[in-house]
Amino acid sequence: MNVHVISLFSKDDILVIHRLFDIDFKDLIPPFLKNEVTNHIKTALRELKNKKIQTKIKNLEAV
């Protein structure tokens, strides 16, 4: 029986890969957030009701 396991790299794993193979972090870590994380951040920022933060929410939506 073949069992395929998918596991994510830990922060330490990524650091080791970065150092051993001289790969930039930006190539090892995706530069985007999951939708659920983005939605949670937007909700929390809206509750602050700060105009400067509202502008930054628009920037977050572009990601």
Buried (B, 14 or more C-beta within 10 A) or exposed (E): EEEEEEEEEEEEEBEEBBEEEEEEEEEBEEEEEEEEEBEEBBEEBEEEEEEEBEEEBEEEEEE
